[in-house]
Amino acid sequence: MRLSDCHNFRDFRELARRRLPGPIFNYIDGAADDEVTYCRNTASFEACDLVPNILRGVENVDLSTTVMGQKLALPIYCSPTALQRLFHHQGERAVAAAASQYGTLFGVSSLGTVSLEELRRAYGTPQAYQFYFHKDRGLNRLMLERAKGAGVDVMMLTVDTITGGNRERDLRTGFSIPLRLSLPGLLQFALKPRWACNYLLHERFRLPQLDQHVDMGGGTISIGRYFTEMLDPTMNWDDVAEMVRFWNGQFCLKGVMSVADARRAADIGCTGIILSNHGGRQLDGSRSAFDQLAEIVDAVGDRIDVLMDGGVQRGTHVLKALSLGARAVGVGRYYLFPLAAAGQAGVERALSLMREEIERDMKLMGCTSVDQLSRDNLRFR
């Protein structure tokens, strides 16, 4: 199977499955507990039907949108995700380059493997920084100052990871950073020598946003331990309000799921919120972001930009979210599998296919710009 044979999310996922060692594939593909929410995220879109209009003159379609002051050429963006150079040696560089080519926002994680300064210097497309709130308040201040100095456009505070989710696939393989695997996990790596060669022959794996603050040497830091031991479960609204004031710019909360929390975010001065259950990787049994979207847009959509992520695999999914009032839609696994399969070329192909789908579907809906999409175009079963 080649990259040119990939035409949708399932194809990219299969190509990544063939090329990645099992523990790394399962880290991307897996979710918490029984993975009910992971499956529900995509299924929620299927309970909603599109109602197209005809004879509207749709020769030219404008896919652009503005999100938290950032003009995007597409109504999708590349959500920040951790550890990207484990999936492909190009990592965040590939994602940033592809996002820049397609004129959309990309995010860099606190657990990113390329420095936010390097990416900011190299690419002019809007950049967000996914921030985790640590027990060490001095560390939090240093990281905020660093992001501000780098010229990050949007601060994206993740609020649904005060402790790690129960990701049982990772527990079975012993997946951790640095890699320290169970015997079955090691055997999976032996079966994928091409990945191992790429990993070993390129620059040393690092977490440059954290490497001055996290000991990656003596004791293995697993992802679960990072969330459990370093992140602050006492984080509250006063802490976030202080961060918003200090940042004094575009600031959004990622992981909002209730109307009450959306209102509170607007009250303290956030300019955006992202409805998200972390791809089903945290609280299994959580409601999907798409199912929460309409009531949150109704509650705060006139005060704050509302975005969503989770389960997005098709252009029609994007159209349904935009019709309910989302300003833009984040994708994660949708670009991570292509990244793992083929680096920058894979991410570019994925974004190209999504752009083509959205443009074609907009024409079939009888809409020439995203702001023409409305709830009149939807029916829920």
DRENZAMI-551019 format. One record per residue (C-alpha): residue number from 0; residue in one letter; x, y, z. Coordinates in pm, whole numbers. Example, Ala and Ser with C-alpha at 12.3 -4.5 7.8 and 13.67 -1.06 7.14 Angstrom:
REM DRENZAMI-551019
<node seq="0" type="A" x="1230" y="-450" z="780"/>
<node seq="1" type="S" x="1367" y="-106" z="714"/>
***
This chain:
REM DRENZAMI-551019
<node seq="0" type="M" x="0" y="0" z="0"/>
<node seq="1" type="R" x="139" y="340" z="-106"/>
<node seq="2" type="L" x="54" y="696" z="-9"/>
<node seq="3" type="S" x="-111" y="745" z="-349"/>
<node seq="4" type="D" x="-349" y="462" z="-259"/>
<node seq="5" type="C" x="-477" y="657" z="44"/>
<node seq="6" type="H" x="-804" y="837" z="-18"/>
<node seq="7" type="N" x="-953" y="869" z="331"/>
<node seq="8" type="F" x="-891" y="840" z="703"/>
<node seq="9" type="R" x="-921" y="461" z="705"/>
<node seq="10" type="D" x="-659" y="428" z="433"/>
<node seq="11" type="F" x="-413" y="650" z="620"/>
<node seq="12" type="R" x="-476" y="457" z="939"/>
<node seq="13" type="E" x="-405" y="126" z="766"/>
<node seq="14" type="L" x="-83" y="253" z="608"/>
<node seq="15" type="A" x="33" y="385" z="946"/>
<node seq="16" type="R" x="-53" y="50" z="1108"/>
<node seq="17" type="R" x="170" y="-125" z="857"/>
<node seq="18" type="R" x="465" y="109" z="907"/>
<node seq="19" type="L" x="464" y="179" z="1282"/>
<node seq="20" type="P" x="570" y="-53" z="1565"/>
<node seq="21" type="G" x="262" y="-176" z="1747"/>
<node seq="22" type="P" x="312" y="23" z="2070"/>
<node seq="23" type="I" x="341" y="353" z="1880"/>
<node seq="24" type="F" x="46" y="280" z="1654"/>
<node seq="25" type="N" x="-162" y="194" z="1958"/>
<node seq="26" type="Y" x="-54" y="512" z="2135"/>
<node seq="27" type="I" x="-206" y="713" z="1847"/>
<node seq="28" type="D" x="-502" y="487" z="1788"/>
<node seq="29" type="G" x="-593" y="406" z="2147"/>
<node seq="30" type="A" x="-814" y="578" z="2401"/>
<node seq="31" type="A" x="-929" y="539" z="2761"/>
<node seq="32" type="D" x="-1095" y="238" z="2924"/>
<node seq="33" type="D" x="-1332" y="64" z="2679"/>
<node seq="34" type="E" x="-1284" y="337" z="2415"/>
<node seq="35" type="V" x="-1657" y="407" z="2408"/>
<node seq="36" type="T" x="-1613" y="783" z="2377"/>
<node seq="37" type="Y" x="-1348" y="740" z="2107"/>
<node seq="38" type="C" x="-1600" y="552" z="1892"/>
<node seq="39" type="R" x="-1887" y="785" z="1988"/>
<node seq="40" type="N" x="-1701" y="1092" z="1865"/>
<node seq="41" type="T" x="-1729" y="986" z="1502"/>
<node seq="42" type="A" x="-2065" y="809" z="1539"/>
<node seq="43" type="S" x="-2225" y="1129" z="1668"/>
<node seq="44" type="F" x="-2190" y="1290" z="1325"/>
<node seq="45" type="E" x="-2385" y="1005" z="1168"/>
<node seq="46" type="A" x="-2696" y="1083" z="1372"/>
<node seq="47" type="C" x="-2722" y="1412" z="1182"/>
<node seq="48" type="D" x="-2821" y="1447" z="815"/>
<node seq="49" type="L" x="-2734" y="1723" z="572"/>
<node seq="50" type="V" x="-3016" y="1892" z="378"/>
<node seq="51" type="P" x="-2873" y="2047" z="60"/>
<node seq="52" type="N" x="-3009" y="2337" z="-142"/>
<node seq="53" type="I" x="-2990" y="2353" z="-522"/>
<node seq="54" type="L" x="-2953" y="2606" z="-801"/>
<node seq="55" type="R" x="-2749" y="2850" z="-593"/>
<node seq="56" type="G" x="-2463" y="2930" z="-832"/>
<node seq="57" type="V" x="-2164" y="2768" z="-665"/>
<node seq="58" type="E" x="-1881" y="2803" z="-916"/>
<node seq="59" type="N" x="-1652" y="2967" z="-660"/>
<node seq="60" type="V" x="-1637" y="2861" z="-296"/>
<node seq="61" type="D" x="-1462" y="3051" z="-15"/>
<node seq="62" type="L" x="-1346" y="2815" z="261"/>
<node seq="63" type="S" x="-1181" y="3080" z="477"/>
<node seq="64" type="T" x="-1274" y="3163" z="834"/>
<node seq="65" type="T" x="-1140" y="3382" z="1114"/>
<node seq="66" type="V" x="-1069" y="3224" z="1452"/>
<node seq="67" type="M" x="-948" y="3423" z="1753"/>
<node seq="68" type="G" x="-817" y="3693" z="1525"/>
<node seq="69" type="Q" x="-641" y="3448" z="1292"/>
<node seq="70" type="K" x="-745" y="3433" z="925"/>
<node seq="71" type="L" x="-745" y="3071" z="807"/>
<node seq="72" type="A" x="-779" y="2954" z="448"/>
<node seq="73" type="L" x="-953" y="2638" z="568"/>
<node seq="74" type="P" x="-1212" y="2584" z="842"/>
<node seq="75" type="I" x="-997" y="2305" z="988"/>
<node seq="76" type="Y" x="-672" y="2328" z="1184"/>
<node seq="77" type="C" x="-408" y="2082" z="1305"/>
<node seq="78" type="S" x="-467" y="2032" z="1676"/>
<node seq="79" type="P" x="-155" y="2021" z="1892"/>
<node seq="80" type="T" x="-50" y="1667" z="1977"/>
<node seq="81" type="A" x="241" y="1524" z="2171"/>
<node seq="82" type="L" x="547" y="1323" z="2069"/>
<node seq="83" type="Q" x="520" y="1369" z="1693"/>
<node seq="84" type="R" x="881" y="1272" z="1613"/>
<node seq="85" type="L" x="807" y="927" z="1752"/>
<node seq="86" type="F" x="558" y="879" z="1470"/>
<node seq="87" type="H" x="787" y="1014" z="1197"/>
<node seq="88" type="H" x="1133" y="1168" z="1225"/>
<node seq="89" type="Q" x="1009" y="1496" z="1068"/>
<node seq="90" type="G" x="750" y="1537" z="1344"/>
<node seq="91" type="E" x="610" y="1886" z="1400"/>
<node seq="92" type="R" x="823" y="2024" z="1117"/>
<node seq="93" type="A" x="617" y="1822" z="869"/>
<node seq="94" type="V" x="288" y="1931" z="1022"/>
<node seq="95" type="A" x="385" y="2299" z="1038"/>
<node seq="96" type="A" x="506" y="2294" z="677"/>
<node seq="97" type="A" x="185" y="2131" z="555"/>
<node seq="98" type="A" x="-36" y="2366" z="759"/>
<node seq="99" type="S" x="157" y="2661" z="621"/>
<node seq="100" type="Q" x="110" y="2540" z="265"/>
<node seq="101" type="Y" x="-265" y="2515" z="318"/>
<node seq="102" type="G" x="-293" y="2839" z="513"/>
<node seq="103" type="T" x="-425" y="2707" z="839"/>
<node seq="104" type="L" x="-333" y="2702" z="1207"/>
<node seq="105" type="F" x="-118" y="2434" z="1367"/>
<node seq="106" type="G" x="-54" y="2371" z="1733"/>
<node seq="107" type="V" x="262" y="2285" z="1928"/>
<node seq="108" type="S" x="228" y="2080" z="2245"/>
<node seq="109" type="S" x="411" y="2123" z="2574"/>
<node seq="110" type="L" x="510" y="1763" z="2497"/>
<node seq="111" type="G" x="614" y="1858" z="2145"/>
<node seq="112" type="T" x="940" y="1727" z="1998"/>
<node seq="113" type="V" x="1044" y="2041" z="1808"/>
<node seq="114" type="S" x="1086" y="2378" z="1978"/>
<node seq="115" type="L" x="811" y="2632" z="1936"/>
<node seq="116" type="E" x="1078" y="2896" z="1859"/>
<node seq="117" type="E" x="1213" y="2699" z="1561"/>
<node seq="118" type="L" x="865" y="2648" z="1421"/>
<node seq="119" type="R" x="771" y="3013" z="1471"/>
<node seq="120" type="R" x="1084" y="3126" z="1285"/>
<node seq="121" type="A" x="1029" y="2886" z="996"/>
<node seq="122" type="Y" x="657" y="2925" z="928"/>
<node seq="123" type="G" x="434" y="3232" z="916"/>
<node seq="124" type="T" x="103" y="3050" z="942"/>
<node seq="125" type="P" x="-85" y="3099" z="1274"/>
<node seq="126" type="Q" x="62" y="2897" z="1560"/>
<node seq="127" type="A" x="-102" y="2787" z="1886"/>
<node seq="128" type="Y" x="71" y="2654" z="2195"/>
<node seq="129" type="Q" x="-97" y="2379" z="2393"/>
<node seq="130" type="F" x="-12" y="2447" z="2755"/>
<node seq="131" type="Y" x="-33" y="2206" z="3049"/>
<node seq="132" type="F" x="-65" y="2358" z="3396"/>
<node seq="133" type="H" x="210" y="2228" z="3624"/>
<node seq="134" type="K" x="234" y="2207" z="4001"/>
<node seq="135" type="D" x="543" y="2427" z="3976"/>
<node seq="136" type="R" x="392" y="2774" z="3930"/>
<node seq="137" type="G" x="731" y="2918" z="3847"/>
<node seq="138" type="L" x="760" y="2671" z="3561"/>
<node seq="139" type="N" x="419" y="2780" z="3435"/>
<node seq="140" type="R" x="528" y="3144" z="3431"/>
<node seq="141" type="L" x="855" y="3061" z="3253"/>
<node seq="142" type="M" x="672" y="2863" z="2985"/>
<node seq="143" type="L" x="420" y="3141" z="2927"/>
<node seq="144" type="E" x="698" y="3398" z="2898"/>
<node seq="145" type="R" x="883" y="3173" z="2656"/>
<node seq="146" type="A" x="576" y="3133" z="2435"/>
<node seq="147" type="K" x="513" y="3507" z="2440"/>
<node seq="148" type="G" x="873" y="3574" z="2344"/>
<node seq="149" type="A" x="851" y="3324" z="2059"/>
<node seq="150" type="G" x="553" y="3506" z="1908"/>
<node seq="151" type="V" x="290" y="3237" z="1958"/>
<node seq="152" type="D" x="-45" y="3362" z="1825"/>
<node seq="153" type="V" x="-287" y="3165" z="2045"/>
<node seq="154" type="M" x="-240" y="3025" z="2394"/>
<node seq="155" type="M" x="-435" y="2701" z="2425"/>
<node seq="156" type="L" x="-468" y="2582" z="2785"/>
<node seq="157" type="T" x="-570" y="2217" z="2808"/>
<node seq="158" type="V" x="-806" y="2174" z="3102"/>
<node seq="159" type="D" x="-911" y="1809" z="3080"/>
<node seq="160" type="T" x="-577" y="1649" z="3174"/>
<node seq="161" type="I" x="-535" y="1718" z="3544"/>
<node seq="162" type="T" x="-465" y="1345" z="3565"/>
<node seq="163" type="G" x="-391" y="1087" z="3299"/>
<node seq="164" type="G" x="-662" y="877" z="3136"/>
<node seq="165" type="N" x="-660" y="498" z="3174"/>
<node seq="166" type="R" x="-512" y="405" z="2836"/>
<node seq="167" type="E" x="-498" y="29" z="2862"/>
<node seq="168" type="R" x="-331" y="-31" z="2526"/>
<node seq="169" type="D" x="-27" y="162" z="2653"/>
<node seq="170" type="L" x="-29" y="-32" z="2979"/>
<node seq="171" type="R" x="-16" y="-360" z="2790"/>
<node seq="172" type="T" x="283" y="-258" z="2575"/>
<node seq="173" type="G" x="470" y="-62" z="2843"/>
<node seq="174" type="F" x="474" y="245" z="2620"/>
<node seq="175" type="S" x="662" y="530" z="2789"/>
<node seq="176" type="I" x="906" y="812" z="2716"/>
<node seq="177" type="P" x="1195" y="727" z="2693"/>
<node seq="178" type="L" x="1091" y="398" z="2535"/>
<node seq="179" type="R" x="1098" y="118" z="2791"/>
<node seq="180" type="L" x="882" y="-162" z="2666"/>
<node seq="181" type="S" x="747" y="-498" z="2770"/>
<node seq="182" type="L" x="878" y="-804" z="2585"/>
<node seq="183" type="P" x="576" y="-816" z="2350"/>
<node seq="184" type="G" x="627" y="-445" z="2281"/>
<node seq="185" type="L" x="995" y="-500" z="2197"/>
<node seq="186" type="L" x="902" y="-775" z="1954"/>
<node seq="187" type="Q" x="670" y="-531" z="1775"/>
<node seq="188" type="F" x="962" y="-293" z="1725"/>
<node seq="189" type="A" x="1176" y="-574" z="1584"/>
<node seq="190" type="L" x="914" y="-630" z="1316"/>
<node seq="191" type="K" x="945" y="-269" z="1191"/>
<node seq="192" type="P" x="1319" y="-212" z="1124"/>
<node seq="193" type="R" x="1249" y="78" z="883"/>
<node seq="194" type="W" x="1098" y="281" z="1166"/>
<node seq="195" type="A" x="1388" y="193" z="1395"/>
<node seq="196" type="C" x="1647" y="303" z="1136"/>
<node seq="197" type="N" x="1474" y="638" z="1085"/>
<node seq="198" type="Y" x="1447" y="692" z="1461"/>
<node seq="199" type="L" x="1811" y="606" z="1530"/>
<node seq="200" type="L" x="1969" y="784" z="1232"/>
<node seq="201" type="H" x="1809" y="1123" z="1292"/>
<node seq="202" type="E" x="1856" y="1374" z="1571"/>
<node seq="203" type="R" x="1813" y="1263" z="1930"/>
<node seq="204" type="F" x="1456" y="1254" z="2054"/>
<node seq="205" type="R" x="1383" y="1548" z="2285"/>
<node seq="206" type="L" x="1097" y="1735" z="2446"/>
<node seq="207" type="P" x="1243" y="2087" z="2397"/>
<node seq="208" type="Q" x="956" y="2267" z="2570"/>
<node seq="209" type="L" x="1029" y="2067" z="2887"/>
<node seq="210" type="D" x="1381" y="1926" z="2865"/>
<node seq="211" type="Q" x="1520" y="2179" z="3111"/>
<node seq="212" type="H" x="1254" y="2084" z="3363"/>
<node seq="213" type="V" x="1185" y="1709" z="3320"/>
<node seq="214" type="D" x="1450" y="1443" z="3386"/>
<node seq="215" type="M" x="1437" y="1217" z="3081"/>
<node seq="216" type="G" x="1743" y="1022" z="3182"/>
<node seq="217" type="G" x="1768" y="832" z="3508"/>
<node seq="218" type="G" x="1408" y="726" z="3553"/>
<node seq="219" type="T" x="1162" y="659" z="3278"/>
<node seq="220" type="I" x="891" y="926" z="3258"/>
<node seq="221" type="S" x="579" y="764" z="3121"/>
<node seq="222" type="I" x="306" y="980" z="2977"/>
<node seq="223" type="G" x="75" y="868" z="3255"/>
<node seq="224" type="R" x="331" y="961" z="3521"/>
<node seq="225" type="Y" x="384" y="1303" z="3364"/>
<node seq="226" type="F" x="14" y="1379" z="3392"/>
<node seq="227" type="T" x="-18" y="1228" z="3739"/>
<node seq="228" type="E" x="298" y="1365" z="3902"/>
<node seq="229" type="M" x="374" y="1697" z="3732"/>
<node seq="230" type="L" x="36" y="1844" z="3640"/>
<node seq="231" type="D" x="-166" y="2028" z="3901"/>
<node seq="232" type="P" x="-509" y="1884" z="3988"/>
<node seq="233" type="T" x="-577" y="2190" z="4206"/>
<node seq="234" type="M" x="-594" y="2418" z="3900"/>
<node seq="235" type="N" x="-905" y="2635" z="3926"/>
<node seq="236" type="W" x="-1079" y="2931" z="3763"/>
<node seq="237" type="D" x="-873" y="3184" z="3957"/>
<node seq="238" type="D" x="-551" y="3029" z="3824"/>
<node seq="239" type="V" x="-683" y="3044" z="3468"/>
<node seq="240" type="A" x="-804" y="3404" z="3505"/>
<node seq="241" type="E" x="-453" y="3501" z="3619"/>
<node seq="242" type="M" x="-306" y="3330" z="3313"/>
<node seq="243" type="V" x="-550" y="3509" z="3082"/>
<node seq="244" type="R" x="-449" y="3847" z="3230"/>
<node seq="245" type="F" x="-79" y="3767" z="3206"/>
<node seq="246" type="W" x="-102" y="3645" z="2847"/>
<node seq="247" type="N" x="-307" y="3948" z="2742"/>
<node seq="248" type="G" x="-388" y="3809" z="2399"/>
<node seq="249" type="Q" x="-574" y="3531" z="2221"/>
<node seq="250" type="F" x="-641" y="3268" z="2487"/>
<node seq="251" type="C" x="-861" y="2960" z="2465"/>
<node seq="252" type="L" x="-951" y="2669" z="2687"/>
<node seq="253" type="K" x="-927" y="2323" z="2530"/>
<node seq="254" type="G" x="-1149" y="2061" z="2689"/>
<node seq="255" type="V" x="-1462" y="2259" z="2772"/>
<node seq="256" type="M" x="-1778" y="2044" z="2758"/>
<node seq="257" type="S" x="-2050" y="2216" z="2963"/>
<node seq="258" type="V" x="-2251" y="2533" z="2913"/>
<node seq="259" type="A" x="-2162" y="2655" z="3262"/>
<node seq="260" type="D" x="-1790" y="2622" z="3193"/>
<node seq="261" type="A" x="-1825" y="2790" z="2854"/>
<node seq="262" type="R" x="-1994" y="3089" z="3019"/>
<node seq="263" type="R" x="-1725" y="3106" z="3286"/>
<node seq="264" type="A" x="-1453" y="3104" z="3018"/>
<node seq="265" type="A" x="-1616" y="3400" z="2847"/>
<node seq="266" type="D" x="-1656" y="3580" z="3180"/>
<node seq="267" type="I" x="-1282" y="3564" z="3261"/>
<node seq="268" type="G" x="-1180" y="3699" z="2922"/>
<node seq="269" type="C" x="-1099" y="3393" z="2711"/>
<node seq="270" type="T" x="-1135" y="3463" z="2339"/>
<node seq="271" type="G" x="-1207" y="3104" z="2243"/>
<node seq="272" type="I" x="-1304" y="2761" z="2371"/>
<node seq="273" type="I" x="-1252" y="2420" z="2218"/>
<node seq="274" type="L" x="-1518" y="2161" z="2288"/>
<node seq="275" type="S" x="-1317" y="1842" z="2327"/>
<node seq="276" type="N" x="-1298" y="1516" z="2519"/>
<node seq="277" type="H" x="-931" y="1472" z="2423"/>
<node seq="278" type="G" x="-1013" y="1225" z="2149"/>
<node seq="279" type="G" x="-1170" y="988" z="2402"/>
<node seq="280" type="R" x="-832" y="953" z="2575"/>
<node seq="281" type="Q" x="-932" y="1089" z="2916"/>
<node seq="282" type="L" x="-1284" y="1030" z="3055"/>
<node seq="283" type="D" x="-1444" y="733" z="2883"/>
<node seq="284" type="G" x="-1822" y="772" z="2869"/>
<node seq="285" type="S" x="-1793" y="1145" z="2808"/>
<node seq="286" type="R" x="-2037" y="1303" z="2566"/>
<node seq="287" type="S" x="-1906" y="1390" z="2221"/>
<node seq="288" type="A" x="-1811" y="1747" z="2144"/>
<node seq="289" type="F" x="-2042" y="1751" z="1842"/>
<node seq="290" type="D" x="-2340" y="1657" z="2060"/>
<node seq="291" type="Q" x="-2262" y="1947" z="2295"/>
<node seq="292" type="L" x="-2194" y="2200" z="2022"/>
<node seq="293" type="A" x="-2540" y="2348" z="1956"/>
<node seq="294" type="E" x="-2627" y="2431" z="2316"/>
<node seq="295" type="I" x="-2287" y="2585" z="2386"/>
<node seq="296" type="V" x="-2298" y="2796" z="2069"/>
<node seq="297" type="D" x="-2646" y="2914" z="2173"/>
<node seq="298" type="A" x="-2516" y="3005" z="2518"/>
<node seq="299" type="V" x="-2190" y="3187" z="2434"/>
<node seq="300" type="G" x="-2141" y="3196" z="2058"/>
<node seq="301" type="D" x="-2203" y="3570" z="2049"/>
<node seq="302" type="R" x="-1931" y="3633" z="2311"/>
<node seq="303" type="I" x="-1651" y="3390" z="2230"/>
<node seq="304" type="D" x="-1525" y="3180" z="1937"/>
<node seq="305" type="V" x="-1645" y="2820" z="1972"/>
<node seq="306" type="L" x="-1435" y="2544" z="1815"/>
<node seq="307" type="M" x="-1455" y="2168" z="1847"/>
<node seq="308" type="D" x="-1250" y="1854" z="1784"/>
<node seq="309" type="G" x="-1296" y="1481" z="1813"/>
<node seq="310" type="G" x="-1383" y="1211" z="1561"/>
<node seq="311" type="V" x="-1357" y="1428" z="1249"/>
<node seq="312" type="Q" x="-1277" y="1207" z="951"/>
<node seq="313" type="R" x="-1470" y="1361" z="661"/>
<node seq="314" type="G" x="-1549" y="1694" z="501"/>
<node seq="315" type="T" x="-1916" y="1632" z="576"/>
<node seq="316" type="H" x="-1830" y="1612" z="947"/>
<node seq="317" type="V" x="-1671" y="1956" z="920"/>
<node seq="318" type="L" x="-1978" y="2096" z="743"/>
<node seq="319" type="K" x="-2209" y="1963" z="1012"/>
<node seq="320" type="A" x="-2002" y="2125" z="1288"/>
<node seq="321" type="L" x="-1987" y="2456" z="1101"/>
<node seq="322" type="S" x="-2363" y="2443" z="1044"/>
<node seq="323" type="L" x="-2413" y="2421" z="1421"/>
<node seq="324" type="G" x="-2199" y="2729" z="1475"/>
<node seq="325" type="A" x="-1841" y="2611" z="1520"/>
<node seq="326" type="R" x="-1591" y="2868" z="1391"/>
<node seq="327" type="A" x="-1345" y="2594" z="1292"/>
<node seq="328" type="V" x="-1282" y="2226" z="1354"/>
<node seq="329" type="G" x="-966" y="2062" z="1488"/>
<node seq="330" type="V" x="-822" y="1737" z="1355"/>
<node seq="331" type="G" x="-572" y="1514" z="1535"/>
<node seq="332" type="R" x="-556" y="1151" z="1430"/>
<node seq="333" type="Y" x="-669" y="1266" z="1085"/>
<node seq="334" type="Y" x="-320" y="1410" z="1026"/>
<node seq="335" type="L" x="-119" y="1192" z="1268"/>
<node seq="336" type="F" x="-174" y="872" z="1073"/>
<node seq="337" type="P" x="-61" y="1036" z="744"/>
<node seq="338" type="L" x="236" y="1186" z="929"/>
<node seq="339" type="A" x="334" y="841" z="1053"/>
<node seq="340" type="A" x="284" y="692" z="708"/>
<node seq="341" type="A" x="477" y="945" z="501"/>
<node seq="342" type="G" x="589" y="1255" z="689"/>
<node seq="343" type="Q" x="519" y="1594" z="533"/>
<node seq="344" type="A" x="392" y="1438" z="209"/>
<node seq="345" type="G" x="136" y="1242" z="408"/>
<node seq="346" type="V" x="6" y="1543" z="600"/>
<node seq="347" type="E" x="-13" y="1746" z="279"/>
<node seq="348" type="R" x="-211" y="1471" z="109"/>
<node seq="349" type="A" x="-451" y="1449" z="403"/>
<node seq="350" type="L" x="-511" y="1825" z="408"/>
<node seq="351" type="S" x="-549" y="1829" z="30"/>
<node seq="352" type="L" x="-810" y="1555" z="39"/>
<node seq="353" type="M" x="-997" y="1731" z="320"/>
<node seq="354" type="R" x="-993" y="2062" z="133"/>
<node seq="355" type="E" x="-1128" y="1890" z="-179"/>
<node seq="356" type="E" x="-1400" y="1719" z="23"/>
<node seq="357" type="I" x="-1511" y="2036" z="196"/>
<node seq="358" type="E" x="-1515" y="2235" z="-128"/>
<node seq="359" type="R" x="-1706" y="1966" z="-317"/>
<node seq="360" type="D" x="-1952" y="1919" z="-31"/>
<node seq="361" type="M" x="-2007" y="2294" z="-2"/>
<node seq="362" type="K" x="-2102" y="2304" z="-370"/>
<node seq="363" type="L" x="-2336" y="2010" z="-323"/>
<node seq="364" type="M" x="-2491" y="2192" z="-26"/>
<node seq="365" type="G" x="-2549" y="2505" z="-237"/>
<node seq="366" type="C" x="-2314" y="2722" z="-24"/>
<node seq="367" type="T" x="-2034" y="2946" z="-147"/>
<node seq="368" type="S" x="-1889" y="3043" z="192"/>
<node seq="369" type="V" x="-1879" y="2880" z="534"/>
<node seq="370" type="D" x="-2093" y="3154" z="689"/>
<node seq="371" type="Q" x="-2381" y="3042" z="466"/>
<node seq="372" type="L" x="-2399" y="2710" z="650"/>
<node seq="373" type="S" x="-2673" y="2705" z="912"/>
<node seq="374" type="R" x="-2894" y="2473" z="1109"/>
<node seq="375" type="D" x="-3146" y="2492" z="827"/>
<node seq="376" type="N" x="-2906" y="2256" z="650"/>
<node seq="377" type="L" x="-2934" y="1988" z="921"/>
<node seq="378" type="R" x="-3183" y="1735" z="1049"/>
<node seq="379" type="F" x="-3121" y="1518" z="1353"/>
<node seq="380" type="R" x="-3268" y="1169" z="1360"/>
***
